[in-house]
Amino acid sequence: MKGKILILDDSKSVLTALEMLLQTEFEYVYTLQNTSCLMSTIQKHHIDIVLLDMNFKAGINTGNEGIYWLNEIQKHDPTISVVMITAYGDVALAVKAVKEGAFDFILKPWDNNKLISTLHASMELRKSKIENVALAKATHNLKQELKPTSPMIIGQSDPMKKVMEMVKKVAVTDANIFIAGENGTGKELIAREIHRYSKRKNEIMISVDMGAISESLFESELFGHTKGSYTDAKEERVGKFETANKGTLFLDEIGNLPLPLQAKLLTSLQNRTIVKLGSNIPVPIDIRLISATNKNLNFMISDGLFRKDLLYRINTITIEVPPLRERGTDILLLAEYYLHKYIIKYDKYGLKINQKAQKKLLKYSWPGNVRELQHCIEKAVILADTQTLSEDSFTLTGASSNQKIDLGNKTIEEMENEMILACIKKEKGNLSAVAKKLGITRPTLYKKLKKIEDL
């Protein structure tokens, strides 16, 4: 096998015999009769296995020397496999060495086949340890890359200050947190801030967009599957719950979770275990759950689309993220942040937003919230042909925040019915497209259409 072995024994004849036996088994075989240059040889040649005698001096058979050097080798590199070699009378000492960390021990006179088999096994252990060290290092580096280095939330308005006070207060607990808010308000950023202030901040945070996963893949995505559990399951897969173990799991748009999976999610949260698709073996999990949605889960519960007991389980603490239109001058702070970002990206240094444009941004209602503002600033920077971004640089199609809307004498239900019928007409009767456009499920749409028909 490929690898480097160092043999240490005070008997020259033992060294010669072992060297002849092992030279066809290893890429390199090194021998030493004393310990004077043991550590330097290990360092210089990057030794994989050390075949270490328990005693090196005539008349001394305590085995203390072997134990001492075993510990020194492990201090230098714990991935090196150490196999002790000893006489029959030293078996108790050899067992002690194994307890101290040696891979195994070989008795003199040795059986060649058993010796080679033991060394092969010790080499496999060495490879496994090296892989584990590399994996641990890669995981640590990944966590460091994913960890934000500075505060991610931009805002000084009273509503955002209250949100951040709540974030810091609840983050240090392991309570399940539910984040409510309109699309584009930054619910995932709030989740990441909670993770950043939590006791799990050095572990990974896994985000799952429940609205982007097809219903047929929900269970596999969240809980994983075993090989052969369904037609295309050609290998075992680890789900998001298991990946997030010891860290934080963020389930965005949890309102899209189908009812059958809601039951399985509830069971997993109650038992702190998950069961992979195609298996019946529970796997323990230790996660901090954060959920979010822009839907009204209480309405969904009334329509039979969301479990009340699951809502109780996920919203130990609820955080409401305010829409951008309620955040006052945070609009300008965010605009400056994105302006700086896109100035660098598109190499358009010196751009500024004039006062009239700032007033226009403040008056706008921002139905798409922070996400809409970000896209608006990016577009303005791309199209800018002067150093100043004016009112005309920003095309805002929604209503201003101070614009009055004439509702007439219509009820909310009547307005909703009109909106549904208008959307059906626009989508030419495609109810799947209508449900998606309105942000509701097909069953909810059917129920609302039934009510309209009964009017």
Summary of the structure (lengths in Angstrom):
residues: 455
radius of gyration: 33.0
end to end distance: 81.9
largest distance: 107.9
contacts: 1338
relative contact order: 0.07
helix: 51%
strand: 15%
